[in-house]
Amino acid sequence: MFVGHAPAGYLLTHALEPHLPVRRQTLIWTGVCFALLPDLDLLYFYAIDARAHPHHSYWTHLPIFWAALFVPLWLSFARNSCAAALTLVAAANVFGHLVLDSIVGGIAWGYPISAAYYSLFEVPATRSWWVWNFVLHWTFLLEAGVVAAAASVARSRHRRSALSQGRRGVRAVNSRPHRLPLARFPHSEKTHDRQDL
């Protein structure tokens, strides 16, 4: 998956957010960052390893590594609801990343017992540039769907937030005490004097 990890992280965190005692903005940023975290190994893949090994073979794409990291973390934060919630969001998005990479990329779910890579579909290498193999494969439509769904949810959320802020503004204006302007009649006395005459 190329551009779908961040949107998928947004969608997953959006679904978890109502059940967690942490501010939405903090949760969303945590979720999106950890949804992208496993692909930091691309820096090593290109800059140091010179593409000698598939980047899904690095420890950042091994489920056993993340399980060994997150389980003790979550247990240690069990009494701190905010820290436990952030750990849950981080773990959910990392494993969400690995699940999405299992559609066509392949993940070694059985490591260290088995080094086999598991994926639902195989993308044939028919293009000179490997990226086109994935972009022009039908499974890329799934990725486009994830991006579209995330954009739709974000837009809907933005509209509801704008409407809510507008209603608050109207309530704030209506709640202000109304002060009637003082009516001044500078010629009233003269008028009465003339009527008396």
NUVO-474264 format. One record per residue: z, x, y of N, C-alpha, C, O in turn; residue in one letter. Coordinates in steps of 0.2 Angstrom, whole numbers, padded with zeros to 4 digits, always signed. Atoms other than C-alpha are relative to their C-alpha. Layout:
// residues N
ZXYZXYZXYZXYa/...
***
This chain:
// residues 197
+0000+0004-0006+0000+0000+0000+0000+0004+0006+0004+0009+0007m/+0001-0005-0006-0005+0007+0017+0004-0003+0006+0008+0001+0009f/-0003+0003-0006+0000-0005+0031+0005-0005-0001+0007-0009+0004v/-0004+0006+0002+0010-0018+0022+0008+0001-0001+0012-0003-0001g/-0007-0001+0001+0027-0009+0020+0005-0002+0005+0010-0006+0004h/-0004+0002-0006+0034-0012+0037+0000-0007+0001+0005-0010+0002a/-0001+0007+0000+0029-0030+0038+0004-0003-0006+0007-0008-0005p/-0004+0003+0006+0036-0033+0020+0007+0001+0002+0011-0003+0000a/-0007-0001-0001+0052-0025+0026+0003-0005+0005+0008-0007+0005g/-0002+0005-0005+0052-0037+0041+0002-0007-0003+0007-0010-0002y/-0001+0006+0003+0050-0052+0030+0006+0000-0005+0010-0005-0005l/-0006+0000+0005+0063-0047+0017+0006+0000+0004+0011-0004+0002l/-0006+0000-0004+0076-0043+0030+0001-0007+0004+0006-0009+0005t/-0001+0006-0003+0072-0059+0039+0003-0005-0004+0006-0010-0002h/-0003+0004+0005+0076-0068+0023+0007+0001-0001+0011-0004-0002a/-0007-0002+0001+0092-0059+0021+0005-0001+0006+0011-0003+0005l/-0004+0000-0006+0098-0060+0039+0005-0006+0001+0010-0004+0003e/-0005+0005-0001+0106-0077+0039+0006+0000-0004+0011-0003-0002p/-0006-0001+0005+0118-0072+0025+0004+0006+0002+0009+0007-0002h/-0004-0006-0001+0124-0056+0033+0003+0000+0007+0001-0002+0011l/-0004+0000-0006+0137-0053+0046-0001+0006+0005+0003+0009+0007p/+0002-0006-0004+0127-0040+0056-0005-0003+0005-0009-0008+0003v/+0005+0002-0005+0117-0043+0072-0008+0000-0003-0009+0005-0006r/+0006+0001+0003+0099-0048+0068-0004+0006+0002-0008+0009-0002r/+0004-0005-0002+0091-0034+0078+0002+0007-0004-0003+0010-0006q/-0002-0005+0004+0101-0021+0069-0002+0000-0007-0005+0005-0010t/+0003+0001+0007+0096-0028+0052-0007+0001+0000-0009+0005-0005l/+0007+0000+0001+0078-0029+0056-0002+0008+0001-0006+0010-0003i/+0002-0007+0000+0077-0011+0062+0002+0004-0006-0002+0009-0008w/-0002-0003+0006+0087-0005+0047-0005-0002-0006-0007+0003-0009t/+0004+0002+0006+0076-0015+0035-0007+0003+0001-0010+0006-0004g/+0007-0003-0001+0059-0009+0043+0000+0008-0002-0004+0010-0005v/-0001-0007+0001+0065+0009+0043+0000+0002-0007-0003+0007-0009c/+0000-0001+0007+0070+0009+0025-0006-0002-0004-0007+0001-0010f/+0006+0002+0003+0055+0000+0020-0006+0005+0000-0010+0006-0004a/+0005-0005-0001+0045+0015+0026+0003+0007-0003-0001+0011-0004l/-0003-0007+0001+0057+0029+0021-0003+0003-0006-0004+0009-0006l/+0003-0004+0006+0050+0033+0003-0006+0003+0002-0008+0009-0001p/+0007-0003-0001+0033+0037+0011+0001+0006+0005-0004+0009+0007d/-0001-0006-0003+0041+0051+0021-0002+0006-0004-0004+0012-0001l/+0002-0006+0005+0036+0062+0006-0007+0002+0002-0010+0007-0001d/+0007-0002-0002+0018+0061+0013+0000+0006+0004-0005+0010+0004l/+0000-0006-0004+0023+0075+0025+0000+0006-0004-0003+0011-0003l/+0000-0005+0005+0027+0086+0011-0006+0000-0004-0009+0006-0006y/+0006+0000+0004+0012+0080+0001-0006+0003+0003-0010+0007+0000f/+0006-0003-0004+0000+0086+0015+0002+0006+0002-0003+0011+0002y/-0002-0007-0004+0009+0100+0024+0002+0005-0005+0001+0011-0003a/-0003-0005+0005+0017+0109+0009-0003+0000-0007-0006+0005-0009i/+0003+0000+0007+0011+0103-0008-0008+0000+0000-0010+0001-0005d/+0007+0000+0000-0007+0102-0002-0003-0004-0005-0008-0003-0008a/+0003+0006+0004-0010+0086-0012-0001+0003-0007-0005+0000-0011r/+0001-0003+0007-0007+0096-0028+0003-0005-0005+0001-0005-0011a/-0003+0005+0005+0004+0082-0036+0000-0007+0004+0000-0007+0010h/-0001+0006-0003+0004+0063-0033+0006-0001+0004+0011+0001+0001p/-0006+0000-0003+0016+0059-0020+0005-0005-0003+0011-0006-0001h/-0004+0004+0004+0023+0045-0031+0004+0004-0005+0008+0001-0008h/-0003-0004+0005+0029+0059-0042+0006+0003+0003+0010+0006-0001s/-0006-0003-0003+0042+0065-0029+0006-0004-0001+0005-0010-0002y/-0006+0004+0001+0060+0060-0030+0001-0006+0005+0004-0011+0003w/-0001+0006-0004+0058+0048-0015-0003-0006-0003-0002-0011+0000t/+0003+0006+0003+0048+0037-0026+0003-0001-0007-0001-0005-0011h/-0003+0001+0006+0059+0038-0041+0006-0005+0001+0011-0004+0004l/-0005+0005-0001+0070+0022-0043+0007+0002-0002+0012+0000+0001p/-0007-0003+0002+0084+0032-0052+0003+0003+0005+0009+0003+0006i/-0004-0003-0006+0087+0042-0037+0003-0005+0005+0009-0004+0007f/-0003+0005-0005+0089+0027-0025+0006-0004-0003+0010-0005+0000w/-0006+0004+0003+0100+0018-0038+0006+0005+0000+0012+0002+0001a/-0006-0005+0000+0111+0034-0039+0003+0001+0007+0009+0002+0007a/-0002+0000-0007+0112+0034-0020+0003-0006+0002+0009-0006+0005l/-0003+0006-0003+0115+0016-0016+0006-0003-0003+0010-0006+0000f/-0005+0003+0004+0126+0010-0030+0007+0003+0003+0012-0001+0004v/-0007-0003-0002+0141+0022-0025+0001-0002+0008+0006-0003+0010p/-0001+0002-0007+0137+0019-0006+0003-0007+0000+0007-0009+0004l/-0002+0007-0001+0139+0000-0008+0007-0001-0003+0011-0005+0000w/-0006+0000+0003+0154+0002-0019+0006+0003+0005+0011+0000+0006l/-0004-0003-0005+0162+0013-0006+0001-0004+0006+0006-0004+0010s/+0000+0004-0006+0158+0001+0008+0002-0007-0002+0001-0012+0003f/-0001+0007+0002+0164-0015-0002+0005-0003+0005+0005-0009+0006a/-0005+0004-0004+0179-0018+0010-0003+0000+0007+0001-0003+0012r/+0003+0000-0007+0168-0015+0026-0006-0005-0001-0012-0002-0003n/+0005+0005+0001+0157-0031+0027-0007+0003+0003-0012+0002+0001s/+0006-0002-0004+0145-0024+0040-0003+0006-0003-0009+0006-0004c/+0003-0006+0004+0142-0007+0031-0003-0002-0006-0008+0000-0008a/+0003+0003+0006+0140-0016+0015-0006-0004+0001-0011-0003-0003a/+0006+0003-0001+0127-0027+0022-0006+0004+0002-0011+0003+0000a/+0006-0005-0002+0117-0013+0030-0002+0004-0006-0008+0005-0007l/+0002-0003+0006+0118-0004+0013-0004-0004-0004-0009-0002-0007t/+0004+0005+0003+0111-0020+0005-0007+0000+0002-0011+0000-0002l/+0007+0000-0003+0097-0021+0017-0004+0006-0001-0010+0006-0003v/+0003-0006+0001+0093-0003+0015-0003+0000-0007-0009+0002-0008a/+0002+0000+0007+0093-0004-0004-0006-0005-0002-0010-0003-0005a/+0005+0005+0001+0083-0020-0004-0007+0002+0002-0012+0001-0001a/+0007-0002-0003+0069-0013+0007-0003+0006-0004-0009+0007-0005n/+0003-0006+0004+0068+0004-0003-0003-0003-0006-0008-0001-0008v/+0003+0002+0006+0066-0005-0019-0006-0005+0001-0010-0006-0004f/+0006+0004-0002+0054-0018-0011-0006+0005+0001-0011+0003-0001g/+0005-0005-0001+0044-0003-0006-0003+0002-0007-0009+0003-0008h/+0002-0002+0006+0044+0003-0024-0004-0005-0004-0009-0004-0008l/+0003+0005+0004+0039-0014-0031-0007-0001+0003-0012-0002-0001v/+0007+0000-0003+0024-0015-0019-0004+0005-0002-0010+0004-0003l/+0004-0006+0002+0019+0002-0024-0002-0001-0007-0006+0003-0010d/+0001+0001+0007+0019-0004-0042-0006-0005-0001-0008-0006-0007s/+0005+0004+0001+0005-0016-0039-0006+0004-0002-0010+0002-0006i/+0006-0004+0002-0009-0003-0039+0002+0008+0000-0001+0012-0003v/-0002-0007-0001+0000+0014-0035+0003+0003-0006+0001+0009-0008g/-0003-0002+0006+0011+0016-0050+0007+0004+0002+0007+0008+0006g/-0007-0003-0001+0030+0020-0051+0003+0001-0006+0002-0002-0011i/-0003-0002+0006+0040+0029-0064+0006-0004-0001+0012-0001+0000a/-0006+0004+0000+0052+0015-0067+0005+0002-0006+0011+0001-0006w/-0004-0002+0006+0058+0022-0084+0003+0007+0001+0006+0010-0004g/-0003-0007-0001+0062+0040-0077+0007+0000+0000+0010-0004+0004y/+0003-0006+0004+0070+0051-0084-0001-0001-0007-0003+0003-0011p/+0002+0001+0007+0068+0042-0101-0007+0001-0001-0009+0003-0006i/+0007+0000+0001+0050+0040-0098-0003+0002+0006-0001+0000+0012s/+0003-0003-0006+0038+0049-0086-0006-0005+0002-0010-0003+0006a/+0006+0004-0001+0025+0035-0087+0000-0004+0006+0006-0006+0009a/+0000+0004-0007+0019+0026-0071-0002-0007-0002-0007-0008-0006y/+0001+0007+0001+0019+0007-0071-0003-0003+0006-0001-0002+0011y/+0003+0004-0005+0007-0003-0061-0004-0006-0003-0006-0006-0009s/+0003+0006+0003-0001-0020-0062-0007+0000+0000-0010-0002-0005l/+0008-0001+0000-0019-0015-0058-0001+0007+0001+0002+0011+0004f/+0003-0006-0001-0029+0000-0058-0006+0000+0005-0010-0004+0004e/+0005+0000-0005-0040+0005-0043-0005+0006-0002-0003+0011-0002v/+0005-0005+0002-0056+0014-0049-0002+0005+0006-0003+0002+0011p/+0002-0005-0005-0061+0030-0040-0007+0000+0001-0011+0004-0002a/+0007+0001-0001-0078+0025-0034-0002+0003+0007-0008+0003+0008t/+0002-0003-0006-0078+0032-0016+0002+0007+0001+0006+0010-0002r/-0002-0007-0001-0078+0049-0009+0006+0001+0003+0010+0006+0002s/-0007+0000-0003-0063+0046+0002+0004-0005-0004+0003-0011-0004w/-0004+0004+0005-0049+0040-0009+0003-0006+0004+0004-0011+0000w/-0003+0006-0004-0042+0028+0005-0005-0006-0001-0002-0012-0002v/+0005+0006+0000-0058+0017+0004+0001-0003-0007-0001-0009-0008w/-0001+0003+0007-0054+0015-0015+0005-0006+0000+0004-0011-0003n/-0005+0005-0001-0039+0005-0010-0002-0005+0005-0001-0011+0004f/+0002+0005-0005-0045-0003+0006-0005-0005-0002-0005-0011+0000v/+0006+0004+0002-0061-0010-0002+0002-0003-0007-0003-0007-0010l/-0001+0004+0006-0052-0016-0018+0003-0007+0002+0006-0008+0007h/-0002+0006-0002-0047-0034-0019+0007-0001+0001+0009-0005+0004w/-0007+0001-0001-0029-0031-0020+0002+0002+0007+0008+0000+0009t/-0001-0001-0007-0030-0026-0002+0001-0006+0004+0005-0007+0009f/-0001+0006-0003-0030-0044+0002+0007-0002+0000+0009-0006+0004l/-0008+0001+0000-0012-0045-0004+0003+0003+0006+0008+0000+0009l/-0003-0003-0006-0008-0033+0009-0001-0003+0007+0003-0004+0011e/+0002+0004-0006-0017-0042+0022+0004-0006+0001+0006-0008+0007a/-0004+0007+0000-0008-0058+0017+0007+0002+0003+0010-0002+0006g/-0007-0002-0002+0009-0049+0019+0000+0001+0008+0005-0001+0011v/+0000-0001-0007+0004-0043+0037-0001-0006+0004+0003-0007+0009v/+0001+0006-0004-0002-0060+0042+0007-0004+0000+0008-0008+0005a/-0006+0004+0001+0014-0068+0035+0006+0002+0005+0009-0001+0008a/-0005-0003-0005+0025-0056+0045-0002-0002+0007+0003-0003+0011a/+0002+0002-0007+0015-0059+0061+0002-0007+0001+0004-0009+0007a/-0001+0007-0001+0017-0078+0059+0007-0001+0001+0009-0005+0005s/-0008+0001+0000+0036-0077+0056+0002+0003+0007+0006+0000+0010v/-0002-0003-0006+0038-0065+0071-0002-0004+0006+0002-0005+0010a/+0002+0004-0005+0028-0076+0082+0004-0007+0001+0006-0009+0006r/-0004+0006+0000+0037-0092+0077+0007+0001+0002+0010-0003+0006s/-0007-0002-0002+0054-0083+0079+0000+0001+0008+0005-0001+0011r/+0001-0001-0008+0048-0078+0097+0000-0006+0004+0003-0007+0009h/+0001+0006-0003+0043-0095+0101+0007-0004+0000+0009-0007+0006r/-0007+0004+0000+0060-0103+0096+0005+0004+0004+0009+0000+0007r/-0004-0004-0004+0069-0089+0105-0001-0002+0007+0003-0003+0011s/+0002+0002-0007+0059-0093+0121+0002-0007+0002+0005-0008+0007a/-0002+0006-0001+0063-0111+0119+0007-0001+0001+0010-0005+0005l/-0007+0000+0000+0081-0108+0116+0002+0002+0007+0007-0001+0010s/-0002-0003-0007+0082-0097+0132-0001-0005+0005+0002-0006+0010q/+0002+0004-0005+0073-0110+0142+0005-0006+0000+0007-0008+0006g/-0005+0005+0000+0085-0124+0137+0007+0002+0002+0010-0002+0006r/-0006-0003-0003+0100-0113+0141+0000+0000+0007+0004-0002+0011r/+0001-0001-0007+0093-0110+0158+0000-0007+0003+0003-0008+0009g/+0000+0007-0003+0090-0129+0161+0008-0003+0000+0010-0006+0005v/-0007+0003+0000+0108-0133+0155+0004+0004+0005+0009+0001+0008r/-0004-0004-0005+0115-0119+0166-0001-0003+0007+0003-0004+0011a/+0002+0003-0006+0106-0127+0181+0003-0007+0001+0006-0008+0006v/-0002+0006+0000+0111-0144+0177+0008+0000+0000+0011-0005+0003n/-0007+0000+0000+0129-0139+0175+0003+0002+0007+0009+0002+0008s/-0003-0002-0007+0131-0132+0193+0002-0006+0004-0002-0011+0004r/-0002+0006-0005+0140-0144+0205-0005-0001+0005-0007+0004+0009p/+0005+0001-0005+0128-0152+0216+0004-0001+0007+0009-0005+0008h/-0002+0000-0007+0132-0150+0235-0005-0004+0004-0010-0002+0005r/+0005+0004-0004+0125-0163+0246+0000+0003+0007+0005+0005+0010l/+0000-0003-0007+0119-0156+0263+0003-0004+0005+0003-0010+0005p/-0003+0003-0006+0129-0160+0278-0005-0003+0005-0009+0000+0007l/+0004+0003-0004+0120-0173+0288+0002+0001+0007+0008-0001+0009a/-0002-0001-0007+0120-0169+0306-0005-0004+0005-0011-0005+0004r/+0003+0004-0005+0115-0181+0320+0001+0002+0007+0006-0001+0010f/-0002-0002-0006+0115-0172+0336+0000-0005+0006+0003-0004+0011p/+0001+0005-0005+0109-0187+0346+0004-0006-0001+0003-0011+0003h/-0003+0006+0002+0120-0200+0338+0005-0002+0006+0005-0008+0007s/-0004+0002-0005+0133-0200+0352-0003-0003+0006-0001-0008+0009e/+0003+0003-0006+0121-0202+0366-0003-0007-0002-0004-0011+0003k/+0003+0006+0002+0113-0216+0356+0005-0006+0001+0003-0011+0004t/-0005+0005-0001+0129-0225+0355+0002-0002+0007+0003-0007+0009h/-0001+0001-0008+0132-0222+0374-0005-0005+0003-0003-0009+0007d/+0005+0004-0003+0116-0230+0378+0001-0007-0002+0000-0012+0002r/+0000+0007+0002+0119-0245+0367+0006-0003+0003+0006-0009+0005q/-0006+0002-0003+0136-0247+0375-0002-0002+0007+0001-0007+0010d/+0002+0001-0007+0128-0247+0392-0004-0007+0000-0007-0009+0005l/
***
